[in-house]
Amino acid sequence: MTNKVLQLVIGLLPILMVLGNSMLIPILPSIEADLHLNSSWSGFILSSFTIPATLVIPFVGMLSDRYGRKRLIIVSLWIMILGSVLCVVSGEVNGNVRLFMIGRGLQGVGAAGTTPLAMALIGDIFQGQERSRMLGSLEVFNGIGKVVAPITGATLAILVHWNHSFWVFPLLCVVILIGLRETIETRHHNPNKKAHYSIFITKWRLLFPLYTMGGIGLFLLFGILFFLSYHIENTFHIDGFFKGFTFIFPLGAMTISSYWCGGRLKTDEELGWTYMKCGLLMMSVPLGFLIFFSSLGFLMFFITVSFGGLGLMLPVINAFITGSVSEHERGLIVSIYGAVRFGGVALGPIAYSLWKDNMVEMYSITFAFSLINLLLFMFLAKRRKGVYSPEIQ
């Protein structure tokens, strides 16, 4: 099998995680009506997936260091299949809310073994320029998933009953399981528990800022997307296809810049720092301008540039974290990063739902978070030499 097939198999893992929530957004009204829920339950339908995933991710990473990435990914996919089947069945038995929520929780537990272990797996299999390129492609698949998921959900809502849309997950899981069997050999790991502890002691100056920068980036991404969805519908009365079309520009910019960065990062650490700095500036400056210029045209232009900057910095953060540790500790270290990112995904819409009524204040807070990332970068840039040695070659 070629690297292209392997790239596709690994790339489907983050798409699976993105679908877990984003695909459901267009069909939430149908789920609420069939399960006899009020609209306040919408957030819980989503959080019943994100909370279990966030809590389980570090444990999955630790277990993958001991028993191997492939084995844990396979177990995670079967758990997701089970959870998805329960969601399907819940719609057939008079809208069983309890069964549906159990299914969503199991989906979240299964999702814990997707994106973080995909990142760790790339770190194990690939080296040098190929590793950087593959980590960049992971963000590309992530971006594609964010664009495709709502469209998939909306299309399925028209074609089938809401519960049958959950068959998408078992279908993708089976494709990934077949691909894993054909492309990846099972590898055994012998982790050193003391090594995990020592890694955090010796690498905290690298890991903590990078974790935080990635988490803030995803927090702002999903928070702004939530606000954009609310804003263009309630203020400009744009809905349906045209509403979905507006998301293509910022998410497309992020996807393209991730692809471009991943293909050029190679093994040059200094180039990585340059890309990260440019990405942070591209992300921060436009968010500052939004405080003063917030019409729809300016909003779309500035967040498109900003998300392009996020797409430029995420592959570098992925490469630095993945390459900073050996194979035997990579699962836990990368999974904690995945948990922080997923926490940002979960908290972003919640925070922006509270801030959206005062846009000037919301944009000011958004800009402040982007400045925190710049300060963290300055902390890293000043102390990086002699403190750690990211293994991106």
N, C-alpha and C positions, 0 to 999 in steps of 0.2 A: 504494500500500500504506500502511496506517496504521502509526502508531508501535507499536500493539499487536502487529502481525505482526513488526515489526523487533525489538521487545523479546523475543518468543518465540524468534526465530532466534538472537539474541545470547545469550539465556539458556540455550539448549541446549548452548552451548560448554562452560561449566563442568560441566554435568551429564555431558557426554561424558568429561571428565577424572575426575570422581568415580567413574563407572562402571568406569574403567580398573582400579581396585583393589578397591573396595568390593563390586562385583558378584561378584567371584571368590571372596570369602571363604567363602560357603556351598558352593561346588563344588570347593574345594581338595582334599578327600579323594578325589573322583572323578578329578581330574587326576593326583594322586599315584599312585593305583592303576593308572590306564591307562598312565601313562608310566614305571611301575615305579620311583618315587622314594620315599625315606623322608620322614618328616614334617619333617626338618630342612630340606628344600628349600622348604617353604611360604614362608618369608621371602624366599628368592631368587626365587620366582615373582612375588612382589609387588615386590621391589626391582629386578627386571629391567625393570620399567615406570617406577618412580619415579626411579631414578638417571639413565637417559638423559634423561628429561624435565627434571630439575633442571639437568643440565649444558648442555642445548641451549637452554633458555628465553632466556637473555640474548642469544645469537646470533640467535635468531629475532626478538627485539625490535629488535635493531640492523638486521637486514635489512629489517624492516617499515618502519623510518624511511626507508630508501632506496627500496624497491620498492613500498611500500603495504601496509596492513593486510590488505585483502581478498585480495590476491594470495598473501600468506604464509599466511593462514588456509586458502585453497583448497589450496595445496601440502601443508600440514600434514594436512588431512583426507584427501587421497589417500594420503599415507604411512600414516595410521592404517588406512585401508581395506586397503592392501596387507598391513600387519602382521596385521590381523584375519583376512584370508583365509589367511595362512600358519598361524595358530593353528588355524583350522578344518581345514586340510589335514593338519596334524601329527597330529590325532586319527584320520585315515583311513588313515595309512600306518604301521600298527603302532606307534603312539605315539612318533613321532620327537621326542625331547627337544630336539635341536639346532634343528630347524625351529621348534619351539614357542618356544624362548627367543629366536630371531631375530625371530619374529613379535612377541613381547612387547616386545623392544627397539624395534622399529619403531613399535609402538603408543605407546611412551613418547615417541619423537622427534616423532610426530604430535601427541601431547597437549600438547607445548610451545607449540604455536600456538593453543591454545584459550582458557583463562581469561585469561592475561595480555593477549593481543591483543584479547579481548573488552572488557577494561577500557580499553585504549588506544583502541579503536574508539569506545567511548562518549564518551571525552574529546574525540575528533576531531569527532564528529557533533553532540553536544548541548552546550548551554550552560546556565548558571544553574541554576534549580530543576529543570529537566528532566534535566540531567546528574546531579544529586544523587539524584533519584528513580530513574534508570536504574541508577546504581551500587549503590543500595540493593537494587534488584530482582535484581541479579547475585548478591548474597549470599543472597537468597531462593531463587533457583534452585539455588545451591550447597547450601543446607540441604535443599531438596526432594530433590536428588540423593542426599544422604547418607542420607535416610530410605528412598527408593525403591530404591536400588542393592542392598542386601542382600535385600530382598523379591523383586526381579527375579531375582537370582541363585538364590535358593531355589526360586522358582517354575519357572524354566527347568530346574533340576536334576531336577525331578519330570517335566517334560514331554518334554525332549529329552536326547540325549547331550551331555556337557559341552562338546565342541568346537563344537556347533551354537549354543550360547549366544553365541558370538562374532559371530554374524551381527547381533546388536543394534547393534554399532558401525558396520558399513557402512550399515545402515538409517538410523541417526541422522545419519551423515555425509552421505548423499544428501539427506536432508530439509534439512539445513543448507546444503548446496551450492545446492539449488534456491532456498531462501530468500534466500541471499546474492545470487544472480543477479537476483532480483526486487526486492530492497529497497535494495541498496547499490551505488553507482557506484564504479568503480575510481578511486582518487586517487593522484596521484604526489607523492612527497616528495623534497626536496632537503636532506638532513641536512648539518649542518656538524660535522665531526669534532671541531673545537676546542670547539664548543658543548657537546658531551657532557662534555668534560673540565672546562670552566668551570662547568657545572651542579653537578658534584660538589663543586667548590671553594667555590662560593657558597651551595649549598643543603644542605651536609652536616649542618648543625645541625637541619634539618627531616627530611631523607631517612633518615639513619642511625637516629635514634630510632624513626621510624615504621616503617621496615623491620623493626627488631628487635621492636617491639611486635606487629606483625602475625605475625611468625614465631613468637614465644613463644605468642601466642594460639592458633595452629593446632597448635603442639607440644603444648600442654596439652589442647586439644580432643581430638586423636586419641589421645594417651596415655591420657587418662581414659576415653575410649570403649573402648580396648583393655582397660584394667583392668576396667571395668564388665562387659564381655563375659565375661572370665575369672572375675570375682568372683561374679556371680550364678549362673553355671553350676556352679562348683566348691564354693562355700560354701553357696548356697541351693538348689542343684539345680533351677534354673529353666532350661528349654531350649525350643527350638522357637518356636512362635508367641508365647508369653508373654515369652520372652527378647527377641524382636524388638520386642514392644510396649513394653518398658521404654525403648527408645531414642527413642520418639516424644516423650516429655516434654521431655528436655533439648534435643534437636534441634528440636522444635517451638517451644520458647521462643526459641531462637536465630533461627529463621526468622521468627517473628512480630515480634520486636524489630527485626530487620533491615528488614523491610517498613515498620514504623512509623517508624523513624528515617529511612529513605530518602525517605519521603513528606513529612517535616517539616523536613529539613535545609535545603532551599531554598538561598539565597545568603548566609545569615547565618553568617559565620565564627565569631563568638562563640558562637552557638548550637551550632556543631559542637564547639567546645572543651567546652561544658557537657555535651553528650551523651557525649563521650569520657570526661570525668571521672566522670560517673554510671556509665557502662558499666564502667570500671576498678574502681570501688568495688563495684559489684554483682558483679563477677567475683572480686575479691580477698577480701572479707570472708567470704563463705560457704566459700571454700577454707580459710581460717584456722580456721573452726569445725569442719571435718572432722577436724582433729587431735584434737579432744576428743569429737566425736559422730559415730560412723561406722557406725551400724546402717544397714540397707538403706533404711529410711524417711528417715532424715536424709541419707544419701548421695544419694538421688534428689532430695530437696528442694533440697539445697545446690547440686548440680551443675546442676539446672534453672535456679535463680536465676543461677548463675555463667555458664552458657551464654547466658542472656538478656542478661547484661551484655556478653558477647563480641559478640553480635549487634547490640548498640547501638553499639559502638565501631568495628567493622570498616567499615561504610559511611562513617564519618567519615574513617578512615585512607585508604580508597580515594579519597574525594573530594579530600583534601588532597594526596596524592601525584599523582593524575591532573591536578589543576588547578595544580600548582606549576610545571609546565614547559610550553613551547610544543609545538605539534603535531609539530614536526620532531625533537624529542628524546624525545617521550613514549613511543615504542615501547621503547627501551632502558631508560629509567627505570622504567617500569611492569613490564617483564619481569624486571628484577632483583628487584623486589618480589615478583613471582610465584614466582621461583626460591627466595627466602627462605621464603615461605609453604609452598611445596611441600617444601622441606627440613625444615620443622617437621612437616609431615604424615608424612614418611618416618621421621624420628628419634623422634617421639613414642612409637609402639608399641615400638620397640627399647629406649628408655630405661625405659619402664614395665614391660617384661618383666623387667628387671633389678631394679627397685625393688619389685615387687608383693609380695614375700614378707615385707617389713617395712612394714606399712601406715602406722604412725605416722611412720616416716622418710619414706615416700613422700609422705604428705600434707604433711609439713613442707617437703620439697623443692618440692612443687607450690606451696605458699603463698609460698615464697621467690621462685620465678619470677614469681608475680603481683605481688610487691612490687617486683621489678626493673622491671616495666612501670609501676608507679606512680612510681618514681623517674625513669624516662625521661619520663613525662608532666610531672613537676615541672620537669625540665630544659627541656622545650619551652615550658611555660607561662611560665616566668620570662624566656625570651629570645626569644619569638616576635615581639614588636613591633620593627620596624625591621631584623630579621634576614632575613626572607623575606616574601613576599606570596603566599600560596596563591591561585591564580586559580580560585576556586570560583564565579565569576559569569560 
